Amino acid sequence: MTYALAARSGWVFLAVVWLVGCGDAGGDSDSKGGAAGDTTASETASASEPTGTAPDSDSDSEGDGPTGSGTDGSAGSVSAGSDATSEPGTGGATMGVTDGGGECGNGVLEPGEQCDDGDLDDGDGCESSCLLGHTCGDGKHEVGEACDDGNTEDGDACSADCQVVTPPQVCGNGSVEKPKLCDDGNRGGGDGCEPDCTFTPPECGNGQIEAGEACDDGNLVDGGEFDYCKNDCTKHHPAACGAPVNYAVCDDAIDLADKGDPRDALRAIGVCDLQADDSVVVTAFEFDPAAQPDTWQVARGFGSYAADLDGDPNTPPQRLYAPREGEAFLMLSTGTIAAPDADGVVIEATNSQVEHGANGNSGDDALPSPFKAVDGSNDGAGGTPFVGCDNGVPGGDGDCSDTLQAQWQKTNGKVNDRIYFSFETVVPAATYGFTFDFVFCSSEWPGYVGTVFNDMFFAYQVDPTPDDPNANPPVDAYSGNVAFIPDPNDADQGLPLTITALDSYFDGPGYTKAEPQLWGTGFEGHACSAWFSARGGVQPGAEITVGFFLADMSDANWATVALLDAFRWDCEGCVPSDVDDCGIKPQ
């Protein structure tokens, strides 16, 4: 469905869209036509969904998305010599006669004339019909104009047709509009985005990982046995750490149109399965056997937005959603994904993600191995997140983060359009963690925040290492969700990646509604996160299982997409019980 038609046709058409687009899809018993959709989403759709097919303004309107190309730049303006404003018989060089009997062009203001400047020239403020006119773009604020900034360009203080005054962009409003490079919603400095909405220059040693830094531990120790970050903010690789120093690239020759080898999904995220000294070596692999070919895609880019993301004026603009390592990344969708263009970039039609219904993937509510949506802390009893994981307990390997069960129950465990894959690998010597990067986009936001339509993405690990409280340090191997964020209401708790959990994050480091970063993603009017980095803690030598799962919860309508890339071993690792140490961080 498209809200461009809804905007032109009003409430009658919107009601039809709601019944058709959000009704029962693919045999699902729940739909957004139910109570939640009737109250929250319908109001949002009518008031805040974008219209049209392409943006023509960089402004981030809280109510409107991109407006398309329906305006020709002349609405409300008067053109010189136009038949629409010229009186019959006044197009020649002789003076005309106005309706009131006056002689136009004689320099005398007579009945029936609004003006008479003594000539029959158009475009000089008084038209050849002796009616007042204006010339948009001459810098003069004249009758019939809302503004005139001396040009006929959109995107600045005054629209190209001199009819719309654009408020000056305000740094700190949370919207990235030209000429701003960033806007994190505050006027503070040193936090990645400065008070003038330019990127904060990276400062190595301040304890914050910023653009261009691989690490920043905030100390002056230049790497060592227990210091994994050098003074130039590059990672220190201890001699004992068995993880590769340099990784092979294996996604540069993938045929993007060929879905015959699901292992391309591993290659796309940097898991090359070659040699232990140059890649992550895989001992087992499972890719969702029910996944339809158009619900996953290896791509070299997503969306059309590009900017000076590295702050270097000497380099060309960079695409926002581009590979984090190698030449490609992996896309997963609860809808369908458009075929990449000739450059390997996936470009989706404006606001098209809301048009997706059931995609043919499984709707089995039972989670496949290794995923479990039950609390796993406190030996399976829950209540002590990240501590006392139930590894080794019969029926164990539950979610020791305790982040999934409550969110799962909120959706009644109703799964649709799911897609997943998992692999097993042996952790190298003296290696205590892994990292990967991802993006989470959803057309369910903002209309279904807090409802059962709570699309969910999680990354799961199982580490079978037995607990050893007498070891130094004590061993409490972790199994469970590793893609969680700190709960803003409880610093000791985590939240999984759902539209409800990410609500505040979307408005911060993420991108929403009409922001240009969403152009070409199909999520215009909705939301995508910025790139996040996730970090998990493991035990050296353990044969662990790592899996990724995405599902449309409670119905099969409106798509959610995840991007995945750059899976790497991490010599330092993290402590799961420290929510701010493991989990995810915006990049």
Order of alpha helices (4+ residues) and beta strands (2+ residues): alpha-alpha-alpha-beta-beta-alpha-beta-beta-beta-beta-beta-beta-alpha-beta-beta-beta-beta-beta-beta-alpha-beta-beta-beta-beta-beta-beta
